[in-house]
Amino acid sequence: MFKNLSIKAKLYVLMSVSILALILVSGKSIYGDITDTCSCSALKDGVVLSTKISALLHETQKERGATAGFLGSKGKKFKQTLSNQRELTNKRIKEIDKDKVLLPLHFMFEPKLWNALNGRWVVLLLKRYGYYSPCIGCHAYLRIIRIPLARHLGNKIISGERLYHNGDFKIDQIEEVLNVYSKICRDFDVELILPIRYIKEGKKIKEIIGEEWEQGEKQFSCVFSGNYRDKDGKVIFEKIGILKLLNEFIYPASIEILKEGYKGNFNYLNIVKKII
């Protein structure tokens, strides 16, 4: 068939094949260039991000040092240094994500927050609700100071509260109270996991941890330990008052403290005053 074509037609065919081959080769070359460009762009982005993360880690290390000095001196030293360092740390965070801010590293221990939620209002709360114990607010405080960190580390808090304690119970670990603690966490997209919540006997706890753990023996002690028990060790329990204290004060105060904290407002007493 090719033999029967005119010379002109044969030239067109040969030219078409050559042009098609050129197009294919050029297309492959262009695709390769695009791929290389994308790879270079991704590599560049990775290098830039890595540099920013390294700078952030450097600032957090400096903040950790200032925090240790601040806590070690009980707040007498490094206050301004720590404040300045926090600004530098958050500046580095903004370079990575403009919507993120890092709460103070010493936020895991915040006496002023505890005071605003518990100590400052003892007589007022007792008068209003007819019952008061610092334990309920204290365990809410333990959630509040962990929620910011949990949101950076998987949005989960694992805790060891139990409903049952070998026939006894604790007022900060009854069903309604634990539900409110979970609700506080959920409101900030954090899951409160209570893996031993429904375990009744202490011997089962020993089996789980593989150690002879006696209740009240190895954990840190509290200066308010036993505050809701009478002289014979019996729990002084007013459920209606506890639930009112929990739902009308502890829960809304906890939520507002966290919301305002994310806005940079750590004037806890003024925040709580608006609720109480």
Buried (B, 14 or more C-beta within 10 A) or exposed (E): EEEEEEEEEEEEEEEEEEEEEEEEEEEEEEEEEEEEEEEEEEEEEEEEEEEBEEBBEEBBEBBBBBBBBBBEEEEEBBEEBBEBBBEBBBEBBEBEEEEEBBBBBBBEEBEEBBBBBBEBBEEEBBEBBEBBBBBBBBBBBBBBBBBBBBBEEEEEBEBEBBBBBEEEBBBBBBEEBBEBBBBBBEBBEBEBEBEBBEBEEBEEBEEEEEEEEEEEEEEEEEEEEEEBBEEEEEEEBBEEBBBBBBEBBBBBBBBBBBEBBEEEEBEBBEBBEEBB
